[in-house]
Amino acid sequence: MEGRVFIRFAGVVETAGLTVPYQLVPSQGVLAKPSKWRKMDRAARRALLTERVTGAAAHALHRSAVDFVEEIFEAADDVGLDAVTFLNVLDELETSEPADYVFERIRQRLTHAVEREQEERHAARTKESINLAEYPASFEVASRMRRRFIALLGPTNSGKTHMAMEALAKAKSGAYLAPLRLLALENYERLLNVEHEGEDLKVSLITGEERRVVEGATHVASTVEMLDARTPVEVAVIDEIQMLADRDRGAAWTAAVCGAPANVVYLVGAPEARRAIEALADRLECELEVHVLKRKAPLSMESGAVRKLRNLQRGDAVIAFSRREVLKWRDMITEIGLSVATVYGNLSPEVRRAQAERFRNGTADVVVGTDALAMGLNLPISRIVMTTTVKYNGVEEEEIPAALARQIAGRAGRYGVHEEGFVAGYDDETHEVMRSLLKEKIPPVSTSGFSVAPSIEHLHRIASVTGETSLVKLLKRFVHNIDVPDGFFYPRITEEQSERALWLDTLTLSLAEKFMLSLVPISTKVPTLQSAWEHWSYSLAKKKICKLQPHPNDLLFQSLQEVEDTCRMYSAYAWVSYRVPEYFPSIELAQELARTASERVDSILHAQNAAARKKQSGAVKQGGNKHGGGKRR
């Protein structure tokens, strides 16, 4: 017993060639709880049994059993499952639950089995549809070319990028692929100043947010994600090749190495990328030439930590790892009489350049920045001063890796400006940790598991064999089900893309539209930017034209953080506009407003710096004290 007194009818269903015995409790087959049953006399029990155990009840139960068996047989047969596996329990269950409950439990078991069967079938079809070993062949132009790789590897300030850009400038046609918009812009301008056979080079600039397309251009500078895999060129330069190992963006470098359609491809970056480059060259059957370069100016640790603000000097670059810390150190340094340029990741490329130029031309004595200084921005830094070696990694604070420490430190001692570069920690602990990090051997980039991100073609292929339309499910199938025969190439998506896909699946958008919106370069962790992204997504789903409404005067009343976010929002709108201009037509306005916001950020930073210096100057006049300064080394 299961705490109830009940009756059960036995019978046999014969249908569709099946013989299915059953023992089931009819809908009114539960008579009473044991305690109540014990209190009933014999007559009451007999009366209750007479009422419930009837031919009509048995017939109704049998009819329900026949209908149910036929239902399960048909459903199982549709998907190639054996119905008997599910129906056997009708004669085996020791339960007081009425037949309807038993039937429902069996239906659920069948549903789960069907889902498992469908999942296995879809997984198998997905695996058959995409073999990642064939990934290089998807770049048709490059795979038909006889390409030669030249690796220029060395630390910061070894002249590797200069060598590659010289070769690019001399080529009849070429492409420069940058890790940052800022570097794409800098090298675009560098190429513009080159003469080839008595004429200026015709150069285009292509980034996600900006396109300066020149008719008849022979050269292009772009971000690595904007690789043009269809137009063959003589020379391509892929900068910061060690980014192959980057968790979020490494797939763009994998695509560039596999797909850059150039006779000669320069792979420029850190020495730890050598083994990875050799593995890729071997896999792609490309001839490889490796040059390992040394620093042009020596780099040394200072004998001791800086310890006090007054020990800072002109030419120093002070490194912190968050916007808040950068602005805090800027304010402290200006209070001792040094002017400060400010560089951090949240700033647009235009503002970073303007701030860097202040340091470069001597208007600013010191530059305070995040590790954004480690990539690009050739500055006359004499000494790197680390305020900490701990950085937030998105989950927790951890010590920076030796590779990043070395890249930051390498910015000191610009060749032709300083004979030697110096590195110091601000406090004793940071100084010693930095000393250890610079001595640490950097592990090589892995020779397999190169990241491959899904393309819309990949997702359409999976959708065609599975019938799936959900973006989040298609992305998961790409990651978990495609064929990865030897692990040399490996499927990856970012956590942010997966989170966005889940939300985008609630809207009436095409797969291509959802995929595009999942890639918009905007931080959905900032409420105002998240709101803008959601508004654009809703607008596209409703096929509404989304124009920008300019309110430039609003910038005058916004905080520095708000203006920075406004700038990023306009840049992201431009990115979307390039891809669906019919619904986001305000691209020129977006770019103009982004420039205006950038100028406003720069002016706020300049004004804050000037105000702090004015305050300090007044304090010096009153107290007669002077601090800091010194000449650049």
Buried (B, 14 or more C-beta within 10 A) or exposed (E): EEEBBBBBBEBEBEEEEBEBBBBBBBBBBBBBEEEEBEEBEEEEBEEBEEEBBEEEBBEBBBEBBBEBBBBBBEBBEEEEBEBEEBBBBBBEBEBBBBBBEBBEBBBEBBEEBBEEBEEEBBBEBBBEBBBBBEBBEBBEBBBEBEBBBBBBBBBBBBBBBBBBBEBBBEBEBBBBBBBBBBBBBBBBEBBBEBEBEEEEBBBBBBBBBBBBEBEEBBBBBBBBBBBBBEEBBBBBBBBBBBBBBBEBBBBBBBBBBBBBBBBBBBBBBBBBBBEBBBBBBEBBEBEBEBEEBEBBBEBBBBEEBBEEBBBBBBBBBBBBBBBEBBBBBBBBBBBBBBBBBBBBEBBBBBBBBBBBBBBBEEEBBBBBBBBBBBBBBBBBBBBBBBBBBEBEEEEEEEBBBBBBBBBBBBBBBBBEBBEEBBBBBBBEEBBBBBBEBBEEEBEBBEBEBBBBBBEEEBBEBBBEBBEBEBBBBBBBBBBEBBBBEEEBBBBBBBEBBBEBBBBBBEBEBEBEBBBBBBBBBBBBEBEBBEEBBBEBBEBBBEEEEBEBEBEEEEBEEBEBBBBBBBBBBBBBBBBBBBBBEEBBBBBEBBBBBBBBBBBBBBBBBBEBBEEBBEEBEEEBEEEEEEBBEBEBB
